[in-house]
Amino acid sequence: MRQRSRVQFFALIAVLLAAIYYFTMVNPMASHLRYGLDLKGGVTATYQAEPSPGAPVNSNTMARAMEIMNFRVNALGVSEPLIEQVGNNRITMDLPGVKNPEQALRYLGQTSQLVIKSPKGAVLLTGADLSNAQAAIVNGSYVVNLTFNARGTQLFREATTKYLGQPLPIYLNGKLVEAPYVKSVIANGQAQMTGNFTSLKQAQQTALLLQSGALPVNLKVLDVRTVSATLGAASVRASKIAAMIAVALIAVIMVVWYRLSGFVADIALAIYLLLILGALWAIHAVITVPGIAGIILSVGMAVDANVIIFSRVREEIINGKTPRASVAAGFRHAIRAILDSHVTTFVSSLILFYLGSGEVRGFALTLMIGTVISLFTAVSVTGVVIRWVADAGWAKVRQVFVG
């Protein structure tokens, strides 16, 4: 048993060192994580939905507005955006890495109402009759090619038949874009909008707006805040330095105070850090400064769990029990307190996550994940490894656990 415990202990250390080297030097895990606005820089904005005739603000129109805003943000190519509904009539969004916030917000908030009218002003088709819109360059000019759905194709064929040789004005957001003359009946559901676009990008943005559909309500910008990329980078550096210093100090203090059992705690802490970073990467969580605070707090819980275990084992050793009996009894007594504290923290974090918003939810999410992983490492790592230490016979048990 002694030989097997030693082999298992050193095998775990070897695997752990290899994992640390791979995920810090070869393929850094931190580079695969998603970082929020406060770490990456960008813009955060709040929109308020305002009702208009025939378009009340309710759960259905807000859900549609959220869907359209998500489409438009993704079309902009923004990485790690965060879009949330706040209350009954507000939408907040964090757009990391946006270099021209005014242009982006103006684009996102456009109503995008396309209307094709008859020469006398009657509405013939709207954006709801579109199935696709694509920007293109035709004869050196920038255009948007429109494709109608089945209903739109039929309506457009009827319109071009009825108004052959007459203009069909095209309006976008209430403004006349152009009024092309109908030269022939168009039955294939295809149309082209020139709009005097000055660049391909402008045509592409118009096409994307038409693809996303018209916003069901008017969105008014209430608040805009810009975070510079420099400030975000400084936050990342400061957070990394603070985290490394904190982990190093914890590791040293645990070894000084608890000797070999403190080294066991450091092993559990290293495994904990790898697991929590892996979990955040797996669920595509967005890391923010409050989220980092949640991770640091859960690190404290992980260390505290080890301290409780070692303290209980120490008490059993002082009472004169054998190594295995001391570890078994101490772990059994400690796990109750550890379970109580972790369950309480998890429930509190869960409430914060569902009732909070934005930064509060980021803090609650990382704390929840950290709490679960902390409990796992306390039970599955520390509990197993201290048994290996007790069975290995490297030193007197009193020196290992009491000092």
Protein Blocks (a to p, Z undefined) as FASTA:
>chain_A
ZZmmmmmmmmmmmmmmmmmmmmmmmmgfklmpccdfklnopadddddddddehiacdfkl
mmmmmmmmmmmmmmnopahiacddehjlbccdddehiablmlmmmmmmpnoiacdddfko
pafbdfklpcbdcdddeehiacddddddfklmmmmmmmmmmmgoiacdddeehiafbdcd
dfbdcfkopacdfklpabfklmmmmmmmmmnopafbdcddfbdcdddfklmmmmmmmmmm
mmmmmmmmmmmmmmmmnommmmmmmmmmmmmmmmmmmmmmmnopacdfklmmmmmmmmmm
mmmmmmmmmmmmmmmmmnopafklmmmmmmmmmmmmmmmmmmmmmmmmmmmmmmmghjlm
mmmmmmmmmmmmmmmmmmmmmmmmmmmmmmnomacfklmmnZZ
